[in-house]
Amino acid sequence: MLNRILIYDAPQKQFFRDVLVNKFADALQENFFKSYGRKAGDSEYNSWIDTGKVIKNLIELGDLENIYVSFEYQVPYTQKRIDCLLFGKNKKGKGIVIHIEMKQWKEVEALECEGNFVETYTGGDKRKVAHPSQQVQGYHNYLMGFVEIFEEDEINLFGYAYCPNYDKKEGKGLFDPKYKELVDKFPIYTKRDIEKLADRLKELLSKDDGFDIFNKFMESPVRPSRKLLDSASKVIKKESDFNLLDDQIYARNVIIDKIKKAETKNENSTVIVKGGPGTGKTVIALHILAEFAGHKDKKYRIFFSSRSKPLIEAIKYKMERGQKAGEVNAKILFTSLDPYAPTRVGEGYLDILIVDEAHRIGEKSDHRFTKKEHRTAMPQVEQLIRCAKTSIFFIDDRQVIRGAEVGNTHLIEKAAKKLGRSIEEVELISQFRCNGSDNYLDWLESVLGYTNEKKILTKEDNFDFKIIDSPEKLYEIIKEKNSLQKMSARLVAGYCWSWSTKLDDRGRLAKDVKIGNFEMPWETHGNIKAPEGYVKWYEWAYKPEGIKQVGCVYTAQGFEFDYIGVIVGPDLKYDKEKDCLIANREGTKDPVLKRSKEKFDEYVKNIYRVLMSRGMKGCYVYFVDKEVEQFFKSRINQSG
């Protein structure tokens, strides 16, 4: 079972007494230590003291009796905690759960930016943070999406924000007109609204039996509800470019068969779907998600996981834009590869785990932010297999590009056998990128040296591949393609130029990629706040402003565009004696890649295989090294 963490819960009378005798915050501190193995900081401890008094006053003012209260409930599959939950029944006897997000803010400025953000003094400094109603909405959708009991008609859920120190200013701060739609859905109460909030609570929690509702809430299975999954299904299935073809349909049917056998025969399986660039691995993964997330007859515990933050964020972004008002937020079905440690998720707890870009699996899930109680020596691949009855890995063994990523077909097979899973492999042959030209991919792999077979690219190969004689021309072509209606194009390069971790003297992105008179910035470094007119590094591939920056393999991997422009840097050289391409360690600025000794040559070639296969219609290339350019030209039949 998934761990359910709740730092404090008590009947109303016990809660009142704990606050009166100054034991409330101490009880939270004690339970916090038991749950997390450390003490909460002074600021959080002091906030508990204030919160206890505020909620006690609110309940007393509402003249409520026999409700049940809880504090610091950890939202499933996250490290986030809800400040306060109240449990009871309404006049008609229906169960009610109310979640309240507390903010001690006094001054707030509205901000003109996406995502309903405000600016306020918090955490010792002035910061940009989510509007309280936005945070309430996020928690609300999460609970609706994961706690199964809310799908039934027996219990209703309500969410509010409460800022007891904030003086309401109509049309300003938290109540700026831009937040009206959000605040209408998830109201926010301020300093002088305590009676209004108390009256609202009294209206909702007019009967007792709060403990009964609390027990039903805590005992309810935690898994994606049908409401959530219907939303995911609608968003995915209405996209015309998600249609399956040829061997994609075969792969999908194999996966469905294994999922059904896990149900009917208790046969846990691992499915490995292998395929090169553009074979539709992510498309199939999303189809499986839609199929079982929105299943009519059964609620499946299912997640879509990937190590690629850009890919996960892009899918969430696309789903969010296609989501209709009132639909439950389906973005919470998408996760990184980290949340599946044995201390977090029991063996076989999930019905289905989809792992996209499985070649990016790491040796382990632990990192410097992993809490002590969740650290484990179990390899990440074993964690991903053991947590689900059916685990599905979508992989391209030739997309491994750094030593920290160890995912490969053999590794998955070995782990699945160790855990006693049946194994099914499917290979995708037909590809739908590069204008459907399998010959282009075969040619590219031949030129890069994956095979000894010498292949020549001709016009009959039906893919627009061109060598451009300057980076300036290359960028102009890519910009022009990107400006066309319903067309996407991006410029990428090998990681052969330093990547600045600070803005320049004028507060702009440093133009790190320099070739002669050509200068452009990389995608925004993770340590930098994106300046106006630019996007965060993981947004580079799917937001329009990404055309202003050069992407690298770490942001381009997993994506496709109509046209891709590639700058091949000095990390690729031509060996005259062997008449082949070789990797050049002196040419890279990638610190992770440089540490790869035995596989450096393989990783560099994999990088350019990835970059030069991102285009659906065309790939245009500029070569820094003219000998490498000449070698490519020797493998092209210009006359057709």
C-alpha positions as MATLAB code, in Angstrom:
seq = 'MLNRILIYDAPQKQFFRDVLVNKFADALQENFFKSYGRKAGDSEYNSWIDTGKVIKNLIELGDLENIYVSFEYQVPYTQKRIDCLLFGKNKKGKGIVIHIEMKQWKEVEALECEGNFVETYTGGDKRKVAHPSQQVQGYHNYLMGFVEIFEEDEINLFGYAYCPNYDKKEGKGLFDPKYKELVDKFPIYTKRDIEKLADRLKELLSKDDGFDIFNKFMESPVRPSRKLLDSASKVIKKESDFNLLDDQIYARNVIIDKIKKAETKNENSTVIVKGGPGTGKTVIALHILAEFAGHKDKKYRIFFSSRSKPLIEAIKYKMERGQKAGEVNAKILFTSLDPYAPTRVGEGYLDILIVDEAHRIGEKSDHRFTKKEHRTAMPQVEQLIRCAKTSIFFIDDRQVIRGAEVGNTHLIEKAAKKLGRSIEEVELISQFRCNGSDNYLDWLESVLGYTNEKKILTKEDNFDFKIIDSPEKLYEIIKEKNSLQKMSARLVAGYCWSWSTKLDDRGRLAKDVKIGNFEMPWETHGNIKAPEGYVKWYEWAYKPEGIKQVGCVYTAQGFEFDYIGVIVGPDLKYDKEKDCLIANREGTKDPVLKRSKEKFDEYVKNIYRVLMSRGMKGCYVYFVDKEVEQFFKSRINQSG';
ca = [
       0.000    0.000    0.000;
       1.013    3.600   -0.590;
       2.190    5.309    2.606;
      -0.394    7.789    3.981;
       1.283   10.490    6.059;
      -0.792   12.686    8.352;
       1.062   14.656   11.043;
      -1.891   15.396   13.348;
      -5.503   14.283   13.666;
      -7.951   14.471   16.568;
     -11.610   14.962   17.505;
     -12.609   18.586   17.857;
     -12.562   18.543   21.692;
      -9.085   17.000   21.852;
      -7.775   19.518   19.322;
      -9.222   22.402   21.361;
      -7.571   21.097   24.531;
      -4.193   20.619   22.804;
      -4.289   24.246   21.646;
      -5.407   25.544   25.060;
      -2.610   23.760   26.975;
       0.008   24.606   24.309;
       0.558   20.995   23.243;
      -0.688   21.295   19.654;
       2.563   22.393   17.980;
       4.576   19.962   20.147;
       2.355   17.086   19.019;
       2.935   18.077   15.400;
       6.682   18.292   15.964;
       6.795   14.858   17.563;
       4.792   13.217   14.793;
       6.742   15.101   12.129;
       9.957   13.584   13.492;
       8.418   10.077   13.479;
       7.309   10.485    9.858;
      10.347   12.241    8.355;
      13.228   11.452   10.704;
      14.002   15.106   11.391;
      12.562   18.067   13.245;
      10.629   20.809   11.497;
      12.332   24.209   11.401;
      11.524   27.006   13.834;
       9.470   28.953   11.281;
       7.260   25.956   10.528;
       6.884   25.142   14.246;
       5.839   28.725   14.965;
       3.387   28.675   12.069;
       1.743   25.598   13.640;
       1.202   27.532   16.850;
      -0.561   30.308   14.900;
      -2.509   27.906   12.708;
      -3.822   25.951   15.684;
      -5.176   29.101   17.334;
      -6.692   30.432   14.091;
      -8.496   27.184   13.211;
      -9.734   26.785   16.816;
     -11.201   30.309   16.726;
     -12.794   29.627   13.363;
     -14.469   26.423   14.558;
     -15.684   28.085   17.764;
     -17.084   31.073   15.858;
     -18.960   28.688   13.565;
     -20.394   26.946   16.617;
     -19.379   23.579   15.188;
     -19.542   20.390   17.242;
     -18.098   16.898   16.924;
     -16.214   17.518   13.701;
     -12.848   15.852   13.183;
      -9.713   17.849   12.357;
      -6.344   17.003   10.831;
      -3.220   18.927    9.886;
      -0.310   18.453    7.488;
      -1.745   15.716    5.258;
       0.836   14.648    2.675;
      -0.727   14.646   -0.771;
      -0.349   11.199   -2.445;
       2.780   10.729   -4.595;
       4.168   14.165   -3.670;
       6.102   15.864   -0.884;
       3.395   18.543   -0.583;
       1.259   18.822    2.563;
      -2.227   20.287    3.020;
      -2.397   22.619    6.020;
      -5.782   21.632    7.442;
      -8.599   19.171    6.738;
     -12.019   19.269    8.455;
     -14.430   16.322    8.420;
     -18.177   16.220    9.091;
     -21.628   15.994    7.490;
     -24.109   18.489    6.094;
     -27.789   18.864    7.006;
     -28.776   16.048    4.652;
     -26.239   13.665    6.182;
     -23.783   13.719    3.267;
     -20.120   13.449    4.171;
     -18.074   16.627    3.788;
     -14.304   17.120    3.659;
     -12.953   20.689    3.655;
      -9.314   21.478    2.955;
      -7.968   24.866    4.025;
      -4.689   26.387    2.861;
      -3.312   28.887    5.391;
      -1.191   31.900    4.456;
       0.281   34.388    6.949;
       0.874   36.996    4.225;
       0.249   40.697    4.844;
       1.235   42.348    1.537;
       0.777   40.867   -1.940;
       1.384   42.224   -5.434;
      -0.412   40.883   -8.504;
       1.851   39.772  -11.357;
       1.331   39.886  -15.108;
       2.502   36.373  -15.977;
       1.137   32.930  -16.784;
       0.059   30.568  -14.054;
      -1.709   32.845  -11.530;
       1.381   33.967   -9.643;
       1.722   36.740   -7.066;
       4.677   38.342   -5.313;
       4.898   38.420   -1.527;
       7.357   38.267    1.351;
       7.787   34.626    2.344;
      10.647   32.379    3.368;
      12.793   35.352    4.393;
      12.598   37.182    1.081;
      10.252   38.629   -1.531;
       9.317   35.825   -3.911;
       7.085   34.933   -6.841;
       4.669   32.249   -5.652;
       1.370   30.712   -6.675;
      -1.822   32.570   -5.792;
      -3.358   30.826   -2.727;
      -6.483   29.908   -4.709;
      -4.256   28.355   -7.362;
      -2.593   26.228   -4.705;
      -5.995   25.216   -3.322;
      -7.103   24.262   -6.825;
      -4.017   22.091   -7.258;
      -4.619   20.220   -4.010;
      -8.324   19.936   -4.778;
      -7.713   18.378   -8.182;
      -5.107   16.067   -6.721;
      -7.460   14.754   -4.038;
     -10.285   14.410   -6.548;
      -7.947   12.578   -8.847;
      -6.412   10.147   -6.408;
      -8.703    9.502   -3.422;
     -11.273    7.116   -4.771;
     -14.034    7.956   -2.289;
     -14.570   11.351   -3.926;
     -15.692    9.597   -7.090;
     -18.663    8.241   -5.149;
     -21.653   10.400   -4.264;
     -21.278    9.800   -0.549;
     -18.675   12.488    0.253;
     -18.137   15.987   -1.197;
     -14.882   17.956   -1.194;
     -14.491   21.729   -0.772;
     -11.350   23.852   -0.751;
     -10.634   27.363    0.562;
      -7.696   29.658    1.190;
      -7.498   31.645    4.443;
      -5.190   34.634    4.971;
      -5.941   35.859    8.525;
      -3.365   38.698    8.410;
      -4.291   40.107    4.985;
      -6.469   43.207    4.590;
      -8.660   42.800    1.530;
      -8.324   45.517   -1.104;
     -10.981   45.210   -3.774;
      -9.456   44.874   -7.234;
      -5.880   44.755   -5.916;
      -3.344   42.161   -4.741;
      -4.998   38.783   -4.246;
      -8.228   40.228   -5.646;
      -6.850   41.697   -8.855;
      -9.410   41.146  -11.671;
      -7.055   38.710  -13.418;
      -7.616   36.223  -10.570;
     -11.419   36.583  -10.461;
     -12.289   33.342  -12.271;
      -9.882   31.409  -10.051;
     -11.089   33.020   -6.795;
     -14.733   32.437   -7.782;
     -13.997   28.703   -8.012;
     -11.776   28.461   -4.931;
     -12.635   31.374   -2.609;
     -10.072   33.142   -0.477;
     -10.958   34.582    2.938;
      -8.979   37.375    4.581;
      -8.603   39.136    7.953;
     -12.095   40.637    8.059;
     -13.788   37.599    6.487;
     -13.545   35.310    9.507;
     -17.292   35.429   10.168;
     -18.056   34.683    6.510;
     -15.740   31.669    6.542;
     -17.135   30.496    9.911;
     -20.677   30.748    8.510;
     -19.649   28.791    5.422;
     -18.126   26.041    7.562;
     -21.262   25.906    9.723;
     -23.402   25.602    6.591;
     -21.326   22.685    5.307;
     -20.562   20.924    8.614;
     -23.905   21.192   10.362;
     -23.956   17.613   11.650;
     -21.456   15.550   13.641;
     -19.913   12.131   12.852;
     -16.718   13.767   11.633;
     -14.688   10.764   12.794;
     -16.708    8.465   10.537;
     -15.962   10.635    7.487;
     -12.291   10.872    8.483;
     -12.034    7.078    8.586;
     -13.688    6.707    5.188;
     -11.264    9.268    3.752;
      -8.170    7.621    5.221;
      -9.276    4.094    4.336;
     -10.234    4.985    0.767;
      -7.946    3.508   -1.907;
      -5.499    6.028   -3.355;
      -5.448    5.723   -7.114;
      -6.453    7.718  -10.189;
     -10.227    8.087  -10.243;
     -12.402    7.658  -13.295;
     -13.127   11.386  -13.377;
      -9.451   12.152  -13.660;
      -8.823    9.461  -16.204;
     -11.801   10.374  -18.378;
     -10.176   13.785  -18.666;
      -6.854   12.252  -19.692;
      -8.576    9.992  -22.191;
     -10.489   12.838  -23.829;
      -7.448   15.058  -24.139;
      -5.298   12.361  -25.687;
      -7.833   10.726  -27.972;
      -9.063   13.927  -29.593;
      -5.585   14.684  -30.973;
      -5.461   13.499  -34.590;
      -1.706   12.900  -34.480;
      -2.138   10.177  -31.845;
      -3.514    7.627  -34.310;
      -1.714    4.268  -34.357;
      -0.527    2.584  -37.513;
       1.022   -0.719  -38.582;
       3.325   -2.303  -36.009;
       2.286    0.320  -33.455;
      -1.120   -1.389  -33.325;
       0.566   -4.750  -32.850;
       2.643   -3.384  -29.967;
      -0.459   -1.901  -28.363;
      -2.317   -5.228  -28.598;
       0.595   -7.129  -27.032;
       0.618   -4.700  -24.123;
      -3.146   -4.962  -23.622;
      -2.914   -8.744  -23.641;
      -0.298   -8.686  -20.869;
      -2.354   -6.261  -18.787;
      -5.411   -8.509  -19.091;
      -3.388  -11.600  -18.122;
      -2.178   -9.799  -15.020;
      -5.859   -9.421  -14.083;
      -7.222  -12.839  -15.048;
      -4.215  -15.101  -14.439;
      -2.262  -13.078  -11.880;
       0.667  -13.148  -14.335;
       2.880  -10.133  -13.771;
       4.727   -9.023  -16.888;
       7.392   -6.741  -18.241;
       6.920   -5.538  -21.811;
       9.850   -4.000  -23.703;
       8.948   -1.974  -26.787;
      12.055   -1.243  -28.843;
      12.187    1.263  -31.658;
      14.348    3.876  -33.294;
      13.550    7.586  -33.677;
      10.037    8.312  -34.910;
       8.651    4.796  -34.533;
       5.910    6.059  -32.254;
       7.018    4.863  -28.833;
       5.565    7.842  -26.974;
       2.403    7.730  -29.109;
       1.756    4.121  -28.072;
       2.542    4.942  -24.451;
      -0.078    7.699  -24.467;
      -2.623    5.415  -26.132;
      -2.151    2.847  -23.374;
      -2.531    5.584  -20.789;
      -5.748    6.790  -22.434;
      -7.111    3.280  -22.840;
      -6.705    2.232  -19.227;
      -6.935    5.601  -17.543;
     -10.377    6.098  -19.017;
     -11.520    2.477  -18.732;
     -15.284    2.119  -18.271;
     -15.360   -1.026  -16.170;
     -12.323   -0.865  -13.917;
     -10.236    1.752  -12.174;
      -6.565    1.128  -12.909;
      -3.649    2.416  -10.898;
      -1.577    3.736  -13.770;
       1.237    6.234  -14.280;
       3.292    7.528  -17.190;
       6.907    8.057  -16.121;
      10.017    9.426  -17.749;
      13.358   10.874  -16.698;
      12.924   13.602  -19.308;
      11.502   16.686  -17.582;
      11.044   18.497  -20.926;
       8.982   15.599  -22.279;
       6.805   15.322  -19.162;
       6.250   19.086  -19.009;
       5.416   19.227  -22.728;
       2.756   16.537  -22.399;
       1.273   18.287  -19.359;
       1.270   21.574  -21.266;
      -0.501   20.041  -24.243;
      -3.067   18.332  -22.046;
      -3.704   21.492  -20.045;
      -4.390   23.508  -23.192;
      -6.876   20.896  -24.397;
      -8.634   20.550  -21.071;
     -12.136   21.918  -20.705;
     -13.325   23.950  -17.741;
     -14.498   21.739  -14.907;
     -12.512   18.658  -15.921;
     -10.262   17.137  -13.289;
      -6.608   17.874  -13.929;
      -5.023   14.808  -15.555;
      -1.448   16.133  -15.373;
      -0.885   14.302  -12.100;
      -0.675   10.989  -13.982;
       2.793   11.991  -15.199;
       5.840   11.508  -12.983;
       9.608   11.257  -12.970;
      11.280    7.877  -12.390;
      12.006    8.631   -8.734;
       8.802    8.015   -6.680;
       8.844    4.196   -6.827;
      11.243    3.239   -4.041;
      10.121    0.241   -1.891;
       9.446    2.567    1.060;
       7.011    4.593   -1.046;
       5.140    2.035   -3.162;
       4.537   -1.620   -2.314;
       5.332   -4.455   -4.702;
       2.664   -4.784   -7.385;
       0.725   -1.823   -5.960;
       0.287   -0.224   -9.387;
      -1.606   -2.017  -12.117;
       0.403   -0.410  -14.905;
       3.590    1.621  -15.030;
       4.574    3.119  -18.369;
       8.236    4.116  -18.666;
       9.001    6.243  -21.707;
      12.576    7.009  -22.800;
      13.667    3.944  -20.806;
      17.214    4.298  -22.132;
      17.473    7.153  -19.640;
      16.969    4.938  -16.576;
      19.641    5.632  -13.957;
      21.584    3.254  -11.750;
      19.526    4.360   -8.764;
      16.758    6.779   -7.788;
      18.519    8.340   -4.808;
      19.840   11.875   -5.163;
      20.861   14.602   -2.764;
      17.249   15.571   -2.063;
      16.089   12.013   -1.312;
      14.957   11.703    2.291;
      16.835    9.226    4.460;
      13.829    6.936    4.908;
      13.403    6.583    1.146;
      17.014    5.800    0.282;
      17.585    2.338   -1.100;
      20.313    0.219   -2.670;
      17.779   -1.292   -5.072;
      18.633   -0.423   -8.715;
      16.169    1.947  -10.320;
      15.180   -0.563  -12.991;
      14.139   -3.078  -10.314;
      12.080   -0.431   -8.521;
      10.224    0.327  -11.751;
       9.449   -3.351  -12.377;
       8.518   -4.477   -8.862;
       6.015   -1.667   -8.178;
       3.627   -2.675  -10.992;
       1.802   -5.781  -12.142;
       2.559   -4.776  -15.733;
       5.569   -2.577  -16.418;
       6.058   -1.282  -19.959;
       9.395    0.092  -21.154;
       9.713    2.091  -24.375;
      13.367    2.153  -25.378;
      15.933    2.920  -28.072;
      19.257    1.340  -27.103;
      21.093    3.797  -29.339;
      19.865    6.866  -27.500;
      22.000    6.409  -24.384;
      24.055    9.606  -24.259;
      25.691    9.774  -20.839;
      27.228    7.441  -18.284;
      24.679    8.284  -15.579;
      21.968    6.733  -17.762;
      22.263    2.954  -17.938;
      18.954    1.868  -19.449;
      19.160   -0.842  -22.095;
      17.159   -3.867  -23.176;
      19.514   -6.375  -21.555;
      19.409   -4.550  -18.209;
      15.590   -4.595  -18.173;
      15.458   -8.261  -19.175;
      17.915   -9.235  -16.456;
      15.996   -7.335  -13.768;
      12.638   -8.764  -14.913;
      13.969  -12.330  -14.753;
      15.375  -11.707  -11.287;
      11.928  -10.528  -10.117;
      10.146  -13.473  -11.725;
       8.277  -11.497  -14.371;
       7.303  -12.877  -17.745;
       8.978  -10.881  -20.498;
       7.620   -9.829  -23.871;
       9.620   -7.874  -26.453;
       8.194   -5.959  -29.391;
      10.264   -4.161  -32.001;
       8.876   -1.225  -33.957;
      10.184   -1.098  -37.502;
       8.008    1.419  -39.323;
       8.929    4.979  -38.475;
       6.923    8.130  -39.072;
       9.578   10.781  -38.694;
      12.153   11.752  -41.344;
       9.280   11.784  -43.840;
       8.865    8.052  -43.296;
      12.270    7.373  -44.822;
      13.814    4.316  -43.207;
      16.642    4.749  -45.729;
      17.598    8.093  -44.227;
      18.008    6.597  -40.750;
      19.932    3.641  -42.171;
      22.162    6.095  -44.053;
      22.699    8.274  -40.972;
      23.733    5.274  -38.877;
      26.027    4.136  -41.662;
      27.769    7.528  -41.888;
      28.149    7.748  -38.116;
      29.739    4.307  -38.087;
      27.183    2.026  -36.481;
      27.663   -0.406  -39.361;
      30.425   -1.116  -41.869;
      27.954   -1.011  -44.742;
      28.495    2.052  -46.925;
      25.189    3.681  -47.791;
      24.543    6.634  -50.098;
      21.714    9.126  -49.591;
      19.813   10.008  -52.759;
      16.833   12.179  -53.637;
      14.748    9.030  -53.899;
      15.135    8.561  -50.164;
      12.411   11.201  -49.840;
      13.874   13.284  -47.016;
      14.972   16.902  -47.176;
      18.583   16.735  -45.979;
      20.828   19.682  -46.775;
      24.287   20.836  -45.777;
      24.338   24.600  -45.167;
      27.548   26.590  -45.533;
      27.099   28.995  -42.598;
      25.382   28.965  -39.197;
      23.763   32.319  -40.026;
      22.044   30.823  -43.091;
      21.069   27.743  -41.138;
      19.352   29.794  -38.456;
      17.534   31.973  -41.007;
      16.175   28.873  -42.743;
      15.005   27.378  -39.443;
      13.366   30.656  -38.380;
      11.548   30.848  -41.709;
      10.276   27.274  -41.412;
       9.128   27.900  -37.861;
       7.184   31.011  -38.925;
       5.002   29.062  -41.351;
       1.499   28.190  -40.192;
       1.280   24.874  -38.292;
       5.022   24.331  -38.754;
       7.654   23.772  -36.071;
      11.419   24.049  -36.339;
      14.320   24.333  -33.903;
      18.082   24.871  -33.972;
      20.224   22.425  -31.977;
      23.945   21.817  -31.535;
      26.430   19.481  -29.969;
      27.407   20.605  -26.466;
      30.668   22.159  -27.688;
      30.352   25.648  -26.233;
      30.261   26.636  -22.572;
      26.840   27.144  -21.025;
      26.684   30.285  -18.880;
      25.137   29.934  -15.434;
      24.582   33.690  -15.082;
      22.975   36.454  -17.118;
      25.272   38.947  -18.823;
      25.847   42.531  -17.593;
      22.651   43.695  -19.305;
      20.516   40.992  -17.693;
      20.279   38.961  -20.891;
      21.198   35.407  -21.782;
      24.854   35.137  -22.716;
      25.401   34.297  -26.385;
      27.517   31.233  -25.692;
      27.313   29.495  -29.077;
      29.852   31.454  -31.113;
      31.070   30.563  -34.600;
      32.777   33.432  -36.380;
      30.276   36.297  -36.408;
      27.419   33.985  -35.439;
      26.283   34.245  -31.805;
      23.264   32.728  -30.059;
      22.365   31.720  -26.490;
      21.759   28.176  -25.347;
      18.390   27.331  -23.864;
      18.096   28.964  -20.443;
      20.340   27.340  -17.828;
      18.528   25.763  -14.886;
      20.293   28.151  -12.482;
      18.937   31.209  -14.296;
      15.496   32.779  -14.270;
      14.486   33.125  -17.914;
      14.577   36.812  -18.957;
      11.498   38.354  -20.555;
      10.919   36.944  -24.028;
      12.678   33.642  -23.275;
      11.567   30.354  -21.753;
      12.796   27.917  -19.140;
      15.155   25.223  -20.403;
      12.520   22.478  -20.270;
      10.048   24.648  -22.240;
      12.444   25.235  -25.138;
      10.979   22.522  -27.389;
       7.285   23.325  -27.104;
       6.885   27.046  -26.450;
       7.243   29.529  -29.349;
      10.083   31.511  -27.745;
      12.324   28.450  -28.007;
      13.202   29.491  -31.568;
      15.404   32.252  -30.075;
      17.779   29.762  -28.459;
      19.975   26.821  -29.390;
      18.914   23.511  -27.889;
      21.165   20.634  -26.901;
      20.510   16.904  -26.880;
      19.213   16.924  -23.316;
      16.317   19.207  -24.252;
      15.713   17.863  -27.766;
      15.655   14.159  -26.927;
      12.143   12.756  -27.101;
      10.793   15.577  -29.293;
      10.137   15.945  -32.983;
       9.763   18.981  -35.211;
       8.863   19.499  -38.845;
      12.417   20.719  -39.486;
      15.552   20.496  -37.414;
      18.717   22.544  -37.872;
      21.855   20.906  -36.462;
      25.234   22.477  -35.756;
      27.751   19.633  -35.657;
      30.534   20.828  -33.392;
      34.214   19.950  -33.002;
      33.385   16.937  -30.821;
      33.109   14.955  -34.073;
      36.252   14.411  -36.209;
      37.261   12.575  -39.357;
      39.913    9.857  -39.106;
      41.766    9.802  -42.442;
      43.554    6.489  -41.828;
      40.412    4.559  -40.972;
      38.142    6.653  -43.226;
      35.506    7.075  -40.533;
      34.178    9.506  -37.976;
      35.517    9.521  -34.418;
      34.667   11.440  -31.271;
      36.980   14.220  -30.077;
      37.156   14.668  -26.296;
      38.803   18.106  -26.633;
      35.835   19.330  -28.645;
      33.155   18.906  -25.973;
      32.210   21.253  -23.142;
      29.864   18.712  -21.566;
      31.331   17.868  -18.124;
      29.218   14.718  -17.792;
      30.183   13.457  -21.237;
      33.875   14.118  -20.630;
      33.879   11.729  -17.681;
      32.720    8.884  -19.938;
      35.977    7.164  -20.847;
      35.154    3.793  -22.385;
      31.963    4.856  -24.154;
      32.795    8.444  -25.114;
      32.888    7.657  -28.849;
      29.585    5.784  -28.662;
      27.845    8.566  -26.725;
      28.941   11.332  -29.125;
      27.661    9.390  -32.121;
      24.415    8.648  -30.284;
      24.026   12.374  -29.620;
      24.219   13.268  -33.310;
      21.984   10.349  -34.237;
      19.405   11.818  -31.846;
      19.817   15.407  -33.034;
      19.758   14.595  -36.738;
      16.624   12.464  -36.441;
      14.364   15.050  -34.770;
      12.941   16.336  -38.080;
       9.774   14.918  -39.626;
      10.239   16.645  -42.980;
      13.819   17.818  -43.119;
      17.210   18.158  -41.463;
      19.628   20.978  -42.318;
      23.184   20.773  -41.022;
      26.179   23.062  -40.557;
      29.556   21.436  -39.843;
      32.221   23.270  -37.838;
      34.828   20.746  -38.994;
      35.063   20.840  -42.810;
      36.630   17.378  -43.026;
      33.560   15.974  -41.304;
      31.415   17.924  -43.753;
      33.317   16.490  -46.689;
      32.890   12.956  -45.324;
      29.113   13.453  -45.152;
      29.102   14.878  -48.673;
      30.952   11.820  -49.936;
      27.975    9.733  -48.801;
      25.434   11.833  -50.712;
      24.580   11.440  -54.390;
      23.911   15.058  -55.360;
      22.575   14.157  -58.786;
      19.850   12.017  -57.323;
];
